[in-house]
Structures are given as structure tokens and as C-alpha cells.
Amino acid sequence: MAKPSPLQVRNIVVAIAAVGAAIWNLSMGGPVWLTAMFGVGCVLAVASAVLNGRGDKA
């Protein structure tokens, strides 16, 4: 398994932070739309990490 690039690591950290923020927001009774925005951010960060890893397989 190849070592992840710094950009992939950053994207994974952002995804984990977004999940944590979404869970915190839900547990504190925050607005649902804000939780949805954190969820979208998490999905985009994971997708970016996956797509950035495909170019290194040449």
C-alpha cells in the first residue's frame, strides 16, 4: 500500500474534523442545516482524498 500524499492526509484530517463537528452540533441541539453542511464537507474531503490518490499509480 502506497504512502498517502500530504494532500490526502490533509483531506482525511478535514473529513474527520467535519464528522466530529457534525456529531458535536447534533449533540448540542444545533441546526440541522449546519450538520448537513458538515456532512457535505466530509463527503467532499473524502472524495478529494480518493481522487488525488489515483494519479500516483502510473
Stockholm file with secondary structure:
# STOCKHOLM 1.0

chainA/1-58         MAKPSPLQVRNIVVAIAAVGAAIWNLSMGGPVWLTAMFGVGCVLAVASAVLNGRGDKA
#=GR chainA/1-58 SS CCCCCHHHHHHHHHHHHHHHHHHHHHHTTCCHHHHHHHHHHHHHHHHHHHHHHGGGGC
#=GC SS_cons        CCCCCHHHHHHHHHHHHHHHHHHHHHHTTCCHHHHHHHHHHHHHHHHHHHHHHGGGGC
//
